[in-house]
């Protein structure tokens, strides 16, 4: 599922960038901030932020604390 606003150009299937983000998050033991995820992926944080919104809306990640993100079981299954 993509984001509700469709401003990111997200589609129902995961993009290569979204899979890259999920892969980086799968290697983390604790929830991470957007900047940490961006650094791990080699992407700009603004681009990662947009993708995180779409991944959160689709249930692939969750936000257990403000501005922190963790991969869900659905996210692990998607990579």
Buried (B, 14 or more C-beta within 10 A) or exposed (E): BBBEEEEBEBEEEBBEBBBBBBBBBEEBEEBBBBEBBBBBBEBEBEBBBBBBBBBBBBEBBBEEEEEBBBBBEBBEEBB
